[in-house]
Amino acid sequence: MPAASPLPVFLSAEVLRAYETLPDRYLILTPDLLVLTATDAYLAATHTVRAEMVGRSIYEVFPENPDEPSVVSKQQLHASFQRVLATAQPDQLPIQRYDVRRPGESSFEEKYWSVENSPVLGGDGTVQLIINKVSDMTELVQQGHRIDDLSREVDVSRTLMQENHLLVQRLQKANAILDAIGEAYLELSAAGEFTYLNRRAEQLLQVSKADMLGQNIWQTTVLQVSPESQQIIQQAFSSGQRAEAEYVCSTLGRWVYMSATPTAEGLIVLLYDVQEVQETRERLRLEHQRLKESQAIGHIGSFEADIASGRVYWTDELYRIHGLEPQSQALTVEDMLGFLAPADERAFRELLHPAGPPRGFQLVHRIRCHDGTERVVETRTEVQYNPAGSVVKLYGTVQDVTEMQQAEKELRASASQFQTLVENTPDLITRWDQDLRLRFANGAFCQRMHQPLAALVGKTNLDMQHPEEVARPWMDKLRLVLSSGMAHDHYNSAETPTGTKHFYSRLVPEVSEEGTVRSVLAIGREITDIKRLEKEHLHLQLSQQKHLLNAVLEAQEVERQRIAESLHNGLGQVLYATKLQLEQIVVEPGRNNTQRVTEATRQAGVFLSEAIKATRTISHELIPTTLQDFGLAAAIEDVCRHMSHGTVRIQCQVVGSGPKLDRYLELAIYRLVQELINNIVKHAQATQGRMVLTLEPKAVRVVAHDNGRGFNSQQSSGKGIGLKTIQDRVKLFNGTTEVRSVVGEGTTVSIWFPVVEEE
């Protein structure tokens, strides 16, 4: 038995099953006249079984009746098939006798058939299938035979009646034939009147023949003719040519195919209900569209190559994978192989001719795209061989795996880098299971334990001979992470031959896909040096704070001493002199006291004025009201003005505006300026002094200069507030102090403060 021919690309198993359920008698043949399938109606009419005829020659399925050879019918049938293959046009045969075998018997049943053979064309115009449609005319032919037998026995006198009778019979036969077909058949006169409707037309249009005959198609109210149908009929009448179309009929609400063919008497109209066919087409279109979309998403294309013809079919996505516009050019087998990299082309050709039994294959290889770039693809190929073992057809899929390969390469590199990092980091990296047993440890952990990993895996901390005071808290922390699913920190200390070692660990839960904690990853490190540095840093901080506190206390003590000196040497002496003068105001009897009392009173008033002035000066120094009322620049200018007296003249200059300063910083700058000017006046033995305050956007600079006696800048002057106390105050505000002094030439003190603008 010949092998069954493969289904054409466009004829899926689903479509084939749909054909098999058609109500008419259809037989589908390959160009080799092998049976592909038949409708159920065909099988019933010919007493055949589908499974026994598929894949066999039509002549083998329907052998000749040995008692009544139908050589002429067989030759005519064969000639009709050849005409269809040669012209790719339908071919109609006259009624043929072709007997069929009775079911379950070897005898034959006399059968007459009306045969029409129609081609199914492929995309290239060649015949892919032949549809053999038959109508059983046996009864009609046998009736005709009986009529012919009777006609030979009738009297010559009844010849005319017999002819009329035959005419009626033939008309009935024609009506029976038309009623037997599955298409709606209508005839219109040249005036547009209905002259005939078959049974299918009545069913489809839901009218009766009696109501429609004689009705004019343009005027009838019995039938609502759709605009689409009217347009096709008008086109056929006006052009005298066949008109046809497939459309959704607005009156029937279904897809129909309609043809209108002009005749000498009028018009023949055929109407097919193609709703199911159209729905099948739509399903196929949607499936094809979904296939294209899924291929585009997955970068998967498919192909089919016919080796004999060299023709190749690629899907749109396969064109895109190769850097081409979809369906932009026709391709051959050699074109397809030409896209392969040379080494991969050789491998591909070798796989086409395996040493063992023929089989499909899978290959990951490179392709050269249209723009010259290379891509990596995975090709899955099925190969069809002929009996001689030669390749007949290739079909399969191609997936672009360039990004996937690159991602895998990067993943391998990342994993290698991570492994290198884990093995070379000084941190102790371990993994512990739900039984608190070690499952992994890096080299640093094994080195600290002085054991290989194989000797440690599967052990708990207690099993590793850790002291219980170290192991128990660690195991408790592991249990906490496993139960809570949250990361925790762990600190512990251990005694070693080199002293106490301190460790810090971060314990992180590792969660499975089901959401349960399957293990704990611990990353630990020795923090002994950090602990030591923290202790030293704390000691340094306390030392600095103590130093700054001492500087503040010293500054306060010096300030108090200066105030005490001002009160004792200034205000106290003046008040003591005033007291002496007031003691002179004593009236002595018998003496002229007027001049002496007047002089003492005047002198006491002078001393009291100086006391008031001294009091105001001390108050001004203690409470800088000018700073509060008018700002830093005005307050410094006021200090310079009040401190300039006698042989010392102090010049003051304020440069820039700068940002608004914190009030405590303003007060600190004011006090420093005050002390610097006080030192110039009291200790520098200068005749001139200059104070410059520069307000910058991010800093404040104070420069004090005098032309006094100077001093050795490596030693403290020992007078006034002292340079060390000034420097300590400046450090409190993250500032810097620079002192330049030359003996006999004077001193310059430069102070710099960083400034953050007050919000």
For each residue, the residues with C-beta under 8 A, 3 or more apart:
1: 55 56
2: 32 34 55 56 57
3: 55
4: 34 36 54 55
5: 30 32 34 36 55
6: 384
7: 11 12 13 16 36
8: 11 122 128 129
9: 304 313
10: 15 122 128
11: 7 8 15 16 128 129
12: 7 15 16 284
13: 7 16 17
14: 17 18 280
15: 10 11 12 18 19 280 284
16: 7 11 12 13 19 20 28 36 37
17: 13 14 20 21
18: 14 15 21 22 276 280
19: 15 16 22 26 28 37 39
20: 16 17 37 38 39 40 50
21: 17 18 39 40
22: 18 19 26 39 41 182
23: 39 41 182
24: 39 41 133 181 182
25: 39 41 42 45 133 134 135 136
26: 19 22 38 39 41 42 131 132 133
27: 35 38 39 42 58 131 132 133 134
28: 16 19 35 36 37 38 129 130 131 132
29: 33 34 35 36 58 81 129 130 131 132
30: 5 33 34 36 129 130
31: 85 127 128 129 130
32: 2 5 57
33: 29 30 57 58 59 81 130
34: 2 4 5 29 30 55 56 57 58
35: 27 28 29 38 53 54 55 56 57 58 61
36: 4 5 7 16 28 29 30 54 129
37: 16 19 20 28 50 54
38: 20 26 27 28 35 42 43 46 48 50 53
39: 19 20 21 22 23 24 25 26 27 42 43
40: 20 21 43 44
41: 22 23 24 25 26 44 45
42: 25 26 27 38 39 45 46 48 134
43: 38 39 40 46 48 49 50
44: 40 41 47
45: 25 41 42 134 136
46: 38 42 43 62 100
47: 44 100 101 102 103 109
48: 38 42 43 52 53 61 100
49: 43 52 53
50: 20 37 38 43 53 54
51: 54
52: 48 49 56 61
53: 35 38 48 49 50 56 61
54: 4 35 36 37 50 51
55: 1 2 3 4 5 34 35
56: 1 2 34 35 52 53 60 61
57: 2 32 33 34 35 60 61
58: 27 29 33 34 35 61 62 132
59: 33 62 63 74
60: 56 57 63
61: 35 48 52 53 56 57 58
62: 46 58 59 98 100
63: 59 60 101
64: 69 70 71 74 99
65: 68 69 70 99 108
66: 69
67: 108
68: 65 97 99 108 110
69: 64 65 66
70: 64 65 73 74 96 97 98 99
71: 64 74 75
72: 75 76
73: 70 76 77 96 97 98
74: 59 64 70 71 77 78 98
75: 71 72 78 79
76: 72 73 79 80 93 96
77: 73 74 80 81 93 96 98 115
78: 74 75 81 82
79: 75 76 82 83
80: 76 77 83 84 91 93 115 117
81: 29 33 77 78 84 85 117 130
82: 78 79 85 86
83: 79 80 86 87 89 91
84: 80 81 87 88 89 90 91 117 118 119 127 130
85: 31 81 82 88 119 127 130
86: 82 83
87: 83 84 91
88: 84 85 119 121 125 126 127
89: 83 84 119
90: 84 116 117 118 119
91: 80 83 84 87 116 117
92: 115 116
93: 76 77 80 96 114 115 116 117
94:
95: 112 113 114 137 141
96: 70 73 76 77 93 112 113 115
97: 68 70 73 110 111 112 113 141
98: 62 70 73 74 77 111 112 113
99: 64 65 68 70 108 109 110 111
100: 46 47 48 62 108 109 111
101: 47 63 105 106 107 108 109
102: 47 105 107 108 109
103: 47
104:
105: 101 102
106: 101
107: 101 102
108: 65 67 68 99 100 101 102
109: 47 99 100 101 102
110: 68 97 99 138 142
111: 97 98 99 100 136 138
112: 95 96 97 98 136 137 138 140 141 142
113: 95 96 97 98 134 135 136 137 138
114: 93 95 134 135 137 177
115: 77 80 92 93 96 132 133 134
116: 90 91 92 93 132 133 134
117: 80 81 84 90 91 93 130 131 132 133
118: 84 90 130 131 133
119: 84 85 88 89 90 127 129 130 131
120: 127 128 129 130 131
121: 88 125 126 127 128
122: 8 10 125 126 127 128
123:
124: 311
125: 88 121 122
126: 88 121 122
127: 31 84 85 88 119 120 121 122 130
128: 8 10 11 31 120 121 122
129: 8 11 28 29 30 31 36 119 120
130: 28 29 30 31 33 81 84 85 117 118 119 120 127
131: 26 27 28 29 117 118 119 120
132: 26 27 28 29 58 115 116 117
133: 24 25 26 27 115 116 117 118
134: 25 27 42 45 113 114 115 116
135: 25 113 114 177 180 181
136: 25 45 111 112 113 139
137: 95 112 113 114 140 141 177
138: 110 111 112 113 141 142
139: 136 142 143
140: 112 137 143 144 173 176 177
141: 95 97 112 137 138 144 145
142: 110 112 138 139 145 146
143: 139 140 146 147 169 173
144: 140 141 147 148 169 173
145: 141 142 148 149
146: 142 143 149 150
147: 143 144 150 151 165 166 169
148: 144 145 151 152
149: 145 146 152 153
150: 146 147 153 154
151: 147 148 154 162 166
152: 148 149
153: 149 150
154: 150 151 158 159 162
155: 158
156: 159
157:
158: 154 155 161 162
159: 154 156 162 163
160: 163 164
161: 158 164 165
162: 151 154 158 159 165 166
163: 159 160 166 167
164: 160 161 167 168
165: 147 161 162 168 169
166: 147 151 162 163 169 170
167: 163 164 170 171
168: 164 165 171 172
169: 143 144 147 165 166 172 173
170: 166 167 173 174
171: 167 168 174 175
172: 168 169 175 176
173: 140 143 144 169 170 176 177
174: 170 171 177 178
175: 171 172 178 179 198
176: 140 172 173 179 180
177: 114 135 137 140 173 174 180 181
178: 174 175 181 185 196 198
179: 175 176 198 199 200
180: 135 176 177
181: 24 135 177 178 185 198 200
182: 22 23 24 200
183: 200 270 271 272
184: 197 198 200 201 203 204 205 269 270 271 272 273
185: 178 181 196 197 198 200 201 268 269 270 271
186: 194 196 197 198 201 268 269 270 271
187: 194 195 196 197 265 266 267 268 269
188: 192 193 194 195 217 233 266 267 269
189: 192 193 195 265 266
190: 265 266 267
191: 216 266
192: 188 189 216 217 218 233 237 266
193: 188 189 214 215 216 217
194: 186 187 188 197 212 213 214 215 216 217 220
195: 187 188 189 213 265 266
196: 178 185 186 187 209 213
197: 184 185 186 187 194 201 202 205 207 209 212 213
198: 175 178 179 181 184 185 186 201 202
199: 179 202 203
200: 179 181 182 183 184 185 203 204
201: 184 185 186 197 198 204 205 271
202: 197 198 199 205 206 207 208 209
203: 184 199 200 206
204: 184 200 201 252 271 273
205: 184 197 201 202 223
206: 202 203
207: 197 202 211 212 222 223
208: 202 211 212
209: 196 197 202 212 213
210: 213
211: 207 208 215 222
212: 194 197 207 208 209 215 220 222 223
213: 194 195 196 197 209 210
214: 193 194
215: 193 194 211 212 219 220 222 223
216: 191 192 193 194 219 220
217: 188 192 193 194 220 223 225 230 233
218: 192 230
219: 215 216
220: 194 212 215 216 217 223 225
221:
222: 207 211 212 215
223: 205 207 212 215 217 220
224: 251
225: 217 220 229 230 251
226: 229 230 249 250 251 252
227: 230 231 250
228: 231 232 245 247 249 250 258
229: 225 226 232 233 249 258
230: 217 218 225 226 227 233 234
231: 227 228 234 235
232: 228 229 235 236 243 244 245 258 259 260
233: 188 192 217 229 230 236 237 243 260 267 269
234: 230 231 237 238
235: 231 232 238 239 243 260
236: 232 233 239 240 241 242 243 260 261 262 267
237: 192 233 234 240 262 267
238: 234 235
239: 235 236 243
240: 236 237 262
241: 236 262
242: 236 259 260 261 262
243: 232 233 235 236 239 259 260
244: 232 257 258 259 260
245: 228 232 257 258
246: 255 256 257 258 274 278
247: 228 255 256 258
248: 253 254 255 256
249: 226 228 229 252 253 254 255 256
250: 226 227 228 253
251: 224 225 226
252: 204 226 249 256
253: 248 249 250
254: 248 249 273 275
255: 246 247 248 249 273 274 275 277 278 279
256: 246 247 248 249 252 271 272 273 274 275
257: 244 245 246 271 272 274
258: 228 229 232 244 245 246 247 269 270 271 272
259: 232 242 243 244 269 270
260: 232 233 235 236 242 243 244 267 268 269
261: 236 242 267 268 269 270
262: 236 237 240 241 242 266 267
263: 266 267 268
264:
265: 187 189 190 195
266: 187 188 189 190 191 192 195 262 263
267: 187 188 190 233 236 237 260 261 262 263
268: 185 186 187 260 261 263
269: 184 185 186 187 188 233 258 259 260 261
270: 183 184 185 186 258 259 261
271: 183 184 185 186 201 204 256 257 258
272: 183 184 256 257 258
273: 184 204 254 255 256 276
274: 246 255 256 257 277 278
275: 254 255 256 278 279
276: 18 273 279 280
277: 255 274 280 281
278: 246 255 274 275 281 282
279: 255 275 276 282 283
280: 14 15 18 276 277 283 284
281: 277 278 284 285
282: 278 279 285 286
283: 279 280 286 287
284: 12 15 280 281 287 288
285: 281 282 288 289
286: 282 283 289 290
287: 283 284 290 291
288: 284 285 291 292
289: 285 286 292 293
290: 286 287 293 294
291: 287 288 294 295
292: 288 289 295 296 315 316 317
293: 289 290 296 297
294: 290 291 297 298 300
295: 291 292 298 299 300 301 302 315 316 317
296: 292 293 299 316 317 320
297: 293 294
298: 294 295 399
299: 295 296 317 321 399 400
300: 294 295 317 397 398 399 400
301: 295 314 315 316 317 318 319 320 321 397 398 399
302: 295 314 315 318 395 396 397 398
303: 312 313 314 315 318 336 394 395 396 397 398
304: 9 312 313 393 394 395
305: 311 312 313 333 336 393 394 395
306: 309 310 311 312 333 392 393
307: 310 333 390 391 392 393 394
308: 392
309: 306
310: 306 307 332 333 334
311: 124 305 306 330 332 333
312: 303 304 305 306 331 332 333 335 336
313: 9 303 304 305
314: 301 302 303 318 319 327 331
315: 292 295 301 302 303 318 319
316: 292 295 296 301 319 320 326 327
317: 292 295 296 299 300 301 320 321 326
318: 301 302 303 314 315 321 322 398
319: 301 314 315 316 322 324 325 326 327 328
320: 296 301 316 317 323 324 326
321: 299 301 317 318 367 369 375 377 398 400
322: 318 319 339 367 369 370
323: 320 369 370 371 373
324: 319 320 328 329 370
325: 319 328
326: 316 317 319 320
327: 314 316 319
328: 319 324 325
329: 324
330: 311
331: 312 314 335 336
332: 310 311 312 335 336
333: 305 306 307 310 311 312 336 337 394
334: 310 337 338
335: 312 331 332 338 339
336: 303 305 312 331 332 333 339
337: 333 334 340 345 348 349
338: 334 335
339: 322 335 336 367 368 369
340: 337 344 345 348 365 366 367 368
341: 344 345 365 366 367 368 374
342: 345 346
343: 346 347
344: 340 341 347 348 363 365 366 367
345: 337 340 341 342 348 349
346: 342 343 349 350
347: 343 344 350 351 363 365
348: 337 340 344 345 351 352 363 365 379
349: 337 345 346 352 353
350: 346 347 353
351: 347 348 354 361 363 381
352: 348 349 383 391 394
353: 349 350 391
354: 351 357 358 359 361
355:
356: 359
357: 354
358: 354 383 385 389
359: 354 356 383
360: 380 381 382 383 396
361: 351 354 380 381 383
362: 378 379 380 381
363: 344 347 348 351 378 379 381
364: 376 377 378 379 401
365: 340 341 344 347 348 376 377 379
366: 340 341 344 374 375 376 377
367: 321 322 339 340 341 344 374 375 376 377
368: 339 340 341 372 373 374
369: 321 322 323 339 372 373 374 375
370: 322 323 324
371: 323
372: 368 369
373: 323 368 369
374: 341 366 367 368 369
375: 321 366 367 369 400 402
376: 364 365 366 367 400 401 402 405
377: 321 364 365 366 367 398 399 400 401 402
378: 362 363 364 398 399 401
379: 348 362 363 364 365 396 397 398
380: 360 361 362 396 397
381: 351 360 361 362 363 394 395 396
382: 360 394 395 396
383: 352 358 359 360 361 391 393 394
384: 6 391 392 393 394 395
385: 358 389 390 391 392
386: 389 390 392
387:
388:
389: 358 385 386
390: 307 385 386
391: 307 352 353 383 384 385 394
392: 306 307 308 384 385 386
393: 304 305 306 307 383 384
394: 303 304 305 307 333 352 381 382 383 384 391
395: 302 303 304 305 381 382 384
396: 302 303 360 379 380 381 382
397: 300 301 302 303 379 380
398: 300 301 302 303 318 321 377 378 379
399: 298 299 300 301 377 378
400: 299 300 321 375 376 377 403
401: 364 376 377 378 404 405
402: 375 376 377 405 406
403: 400 406 407
404: 401 407 408
405: 376 401 402 408 409
406: 402 403 409 410
407: 403 404 410 411
408: 404 405 411 412
409: 405 406 412 413
410: 406 407 413 414
411: 407 408 414 415
412: 408 409 415 416
413: 409 410 416 417
414: 410 411 417 418
415: 411 412 418 419
416: 412 413 419 420
417: 413 414 420 421
418: 414 415 421 422
419: 415 416 422 423
420: 416 417 423 424
421: 417 418 424 425
422: 418 419 425 429 442
423: 419 420 442 443
424: 420 421 443
425: 421 422 429 442 444
426: 444 525
427: 442 444 523 524 525
428: 441 442 444 445 448 503 505 522 523 524 525
429: 422 425 440 441 442 444 445 521 522 523 524
430: 438 440 441 442 445 521 522 524
431: 438 439 440 441 510 519 520 521 522
432: 436 437 438 439 478 519 520 522
433: 436 437 439 518 519
434: 482 517 518 519
435: 460
436: 432 433 460 461 475 478 479
437: 432 433 457 458 459 460
438: 430 431 432 441 456 457 458 459 460 464
439: 431 432 433 457 458 519
440: 429 430 431 453 457
441: 428 429 430 431 438 445 446 449 453 456 457
442: 422 423 425 427 428 429 430 445 446
443: 423 424 446 447
444: 425 426 427 428 429 447 448
445: 428 429 430 441 442 448 449 456
446: 441 442 443 449 451 452 453 456
447: 443 444 450
448: 428 444 445
449: 441 445 446 456 464
450: 447
451: 446 455 456
452: 446 455 456
453: 440 441 446 456 457
454: 457
455: 451 452
456: 438 441 445 446 449 451 452 453 459 464
457: 437 438 439 440 441 453 454
458: 437 438 439
459: 437 438 456 463 464
460: 435 436 437 438 463 464 471 475
461: 436 464 466 470 471 474 475
462: 465 466 468 471 475
463: 459 460
464: 438 449 456 459 460 461 471
465: 462
466: 461 462 470 471 474 494
467: 470 471 494
468: 462 471 472
469: 472 473
470: 461 466 467 473 474 492 494
471: 460 461 462 464 466 467 468 474 475
472: 468 469 475 476
473: 469 470 476 477 490 492
474: 461 466 470 471 477 478 490 492
475: 436 460 461 462 471 472 478 479
476: 472 473 479 480
477: 473 474 480 481 488 490 507
478: 432 436 474 475 481 482 507 520
479: 436 475 476 482 483
480: 476 477 483 484 488
481: 477 478 484 485 486 487 488 507 508 509 517 520
482: 434 478 479 485 509 517 520
483: 479 480 517
484: 480 481 488 509
485: 481 482 509 511 517
486: 481 509
487: 481 506 507 508 509
488: 477 480 481 484 506 507
489: 504 505 506 507
490: 473 474 477 504 505 506 507 522 524
491: 502 503 504 505
492: 470 473 474 502 503 505
493: 500 501 502 503
494: 466 467 470 500 501 503
495: 499 500 501
496: 499 500 501
497:
498: 501
499: 495 496 528
500: 493 494 495 496 528
501: 493 494 495 496 498 526 528
502: 491 492 493 526 527 528 530 531
503: 428 491 492 493 494 524 525 526 527
504: 489 490 491 524 525 527
505: 428 489 490 491 492 522 523 524 525
506: 487 488 489 490 522 523 524
507: 477 478 481 487 488 489 490 520 521 522
508: 481 487 520 521 522 523
509: 481 482 484 485 486 487 517 519 520 521
510: 431 517 518 519 520 521
511: 485 515 516 517 518
512: 515 516 517 518
513:
514:
515: 511 512
516: 511 512
517: 434 481 482 483 485 509 510 511 512 520
518: 433 434 510 511 512
519: 431 432 433 434 439 509 510
520: 431 432 478 481 482 507 508 509 510 517
521: 429 430 431 507 508 509 510
522: 428 429 430 431 432 490 505 506 507 508
523: 427 428 429 505 506 508
524: 427 428 429 430 490 503 504 505 506
525: 426 427 428 503 504 505
526: 501 502 503 529
527: 502 503 504 530 531
528: 499 500 501 502 531 532
529: 526 532 533
530: 502 527 533 534
531: 502 527 528 534 535
532: 528 529 535 536
533: 529 530 536 537
534: 530 531 537 538
535: 531 532 538 539
536: 532 533 539 540
537: 533 534 540 541
538: 534 535 541 542
539: 535 536 542 543
540: 536 537 543 544
541: 537 538 544 545
542: 538 539 545 546
543: 539 540 546 547
544: 540 541 547 548
545: 541 542 548 549
546: 542 543 549 550
547: 543 544 550 551 728
548: 544 545 551 552 728 731 732
549: 545 546 552 553
550: 546 547 553 554
551: 547 548 554 555 724 725 728 729 732
552: 548 549 555 556 728 729 732
553: 549 550 556 557
554: 550 551 557 558 725
555: 551 552 558 559 721 725 728 729
556: 552 553 559 560
557: 553 554 560 561
558: 554 555 561 562 721 722 725
559: 555 556 562 563
560: 556 557 563 564
561: 557 558 564 565
562: 558 559 565 566 678
563: 559 560 566 567 618 621 622
564: 560 561 567 568
565: 561 562 568 569 570
566: 562 563 569 570 571 614 617 618 621
567: 563 564 570 571 572 618
568: 564 565 571 572 573
569: 565 566 572 573
570: 565 566 567 573 574 614 617 618
571: 566 567 568 574 575 611 614 615 618
572: 567 568 569 575 576
573: 568 569 570 576 577
574: 570 571 577 578 607 608 610 611 614
575: 571 572 578 579 607 611
576: 572 573 579 580
577: 573 574 580 581 607
578: 574 575 581 582 604 607 608 611
579: 575 576 582 583
580: 576 577 583 584
581: 577 578 584 585 600 601 603 604 607
582: 578 579 585 600 604
583: 579 580 586
584: 580 581 596 597 599 600
585: 581 582 597 600 601 604
586: 583 593
587: 593 597
588: 591 593
589:
590:
591: 588
592: 595
593: 586 587 588 596 597
594: 597 598
595: 592 598 599
596: 584 593 599 600
597: 584 585 587 593 594 600 601
598: 594 595 601 602
599: 584 595 596 602 603
600: 581 582 584 585 596 597 603 604
601: 581 585 597 598 604 605
602: 598 599 605 606
603: 581 599 600 606 607
604: 578 581 582 585 600 601 607 608
605: 601 602 608 609
606: 602 603 609 610
607: 574 575 577 578 581 603 604 610 611
608: 574 578 604 605 611 612
609: 605 606 612 613
610: 574 606 607 613 614
611: 571 574 575 578 607 608 614 615
612: 608 609 615 616
613: 609 610 616 617
614: 566 570 571 574 610 611 617 618
615: 571 611 612 618 619
616: 612 613 619 620
617: 566 570 613 614 620 621 642
618: 563 566 567 570 571 614 615 621 622
619: 615 616 622 623
620: 616 617 623 624 625 642
621: 563 566 617 618 624 674
622: 563 618 619
623: 619 620
624: 620 621 627 628 635 667 670
625: 620 628 629
626: 629 630 634 635 638
627: 624 630 631 632 634 635 666 667 670
628: 624 625
629: 625 626
630: 626 627 634 635
631: 627 634 635 666
632: 627 635 636 661 666 669 670 693
633: 636 637 654 693 695
634: 626 627 630 631 637 638
635: 624 626 627 630 631 632 638 639 670
636: 632 633 639 640 652 654 670 673 691 693
637: 633 634 640 641 652 654
638: 626 634 635 641 642
639: 635 636 642 643 652 670 673 674 677
640: 636 637 643 644 650 651 652 677 691
641: 637 638 644 650 652
642: 617 620 638 639
643: 639 640 648 650 677 678 681
644: 640 641 648 649 650
645: 648
646:
647: 687
648: 643 644 645 680 681 686 687 688 689
649: 644 687 688 689
650: 640 641 643 644 677 680 681 689 690 691
651: 640 688 689 690 691
652: 636 637 639 640 641 690 691 693
653: 690 691 692 693
654: 633 636 637 693 695
655: 692 693 694 695
656: 694 695 696
657: 695
658: 661 695 696 697 700 755
659: 697 698 755 757 758
660: 757 758
661: 632 658 665 666 669 700 755 758
662: 665 666 756 758
663: 666 667
664: 667 668
665: 661 662 668 669 700 733 753 755
666: 627 631 632 661 662 663 669 670
667: 624 627 663 664 670 671
668: 664 665 671 672 729 732 733
669: 632 661 665 666 672 673 693 700 702 753
670: 624 627 632 635 636 639 666 667 673 674
671: 667 668 674 675 729
672: 668 669 675 676 702 726 729 730 751
673: 636 639 669 670 676 677 691 693 702 704
674: 621 639 670 671 677 678
675: 671 672 678 679 720 721 726
676: 672 673 679 680 691 702 704 726 749
677: 639 640 643 650 673 674 680 681 689 691 704
678: 562 643 674 675 681 682 720 721
679: 675 676 682 683 684 717 719 720 721
680: 648 650 676 677 683 684 686 689 704 706 708
681: 643 648 650 677 678 684 689
682: 678 679 719 720
683: 679 680 708 717 719 720
684: 679 680 681 689 706 708 709 746 747
685: 708 709
686: 648 680 689 706 707 708 709 746
687: 647 648 649 707
688: 648 649 651 706 707
689: 648 649 650 651 677 680 681 684 686 704 705 706 707
690: 650 651 652 653 703 704 705 706
691: 636 640 650 651 652 653 673 676 677 702 703 704 705
692: 653 655 701 702 703 705
693: 632 633 636 652 653 654 655 669 673 700 701 702
694: 655 656 700 701 702 703
695: 633 654 655 656 657 658 700
696: 656 658 699 700 701 755
697: 658 659 755
698: 659 754 755
699: 696 752 753 754 755
700: 658 661 665 669 693 694 695 696 752 753 755
701: 692 693 694 696 750 751 752 753
702: 669 672 673 676 691 692 693 694 749 750 751 753
703: 690 691 692 694 748 749 750 751
704: 673 676 677 680 689 690 691 747 748 749
705: 689 690 691 692 746 747 748 749
706: 680 684 686 688 689 690 746 747
707: 686 687 688 689 745 746
708: 680 683 684 685 686 746 747
709: 684 685 686 743 744 746
710: 741 742 743 744 745 746 747
711: 715 717 741 743 747
712: 715 741 743
713: 739 740 741
714:
715: 711 712
716: 722 723 724
717: 679 683 711 720 722 723
718: 722
719: 679 682 683 722
720: 675 678 679 682 683 717
721: 555 558 675 678 679 725 726
722: 558 716 717 718 719 725 726
723: 716 717 726 727 737 739 749
724: 551 716 727 728
725: 551 554 555 558 721 722 728 729
726: 672 675 676 721 722 723 729 730 737 749 751
727: 723 724 730 731 737
728: 547 548 551 552 555 724 725 731 732
729: 551 552 555 668 671 672 725 726 732 733
730: 672 726 727 733 735 736 737 751 753
731: 548 727 728 734 735
732: 548 551 552 668 728 729
733: 665 668 729 730 753 754
734: 731 753 754
735: 730 731 751 752 753 754
736: 730 751 752
737: 723 726 727 730 749 750 751
738: 749 750 751
739: 713 723 747 748 749 750
740: 713 747 748 750
741: 710 711 712 713 746 747 748
742: 710 745 746
743: 709 710 711 712
744: 709 710
745: 707 710 742
746: 684 686 705 706 707 708 709 710 741 742
747: 684 704 705 706 708 710 711 739 740 741
748: 703 704 705 739 740 741
749: 676 702 703 704 705 723 726 737 738 739
750: 701 702 703 737 738 739 740
751: 672 701 702 703 726 730 735 736 737 738
752: 699 700 701 735 736
753: 665 669 699 700 701 702 730 733 734 735
754: 698 699 733 734 735
755: 658 659 661 665 696 697 698 699 700
756: 662
757: 659 660
758: 659 660 661 662
759:
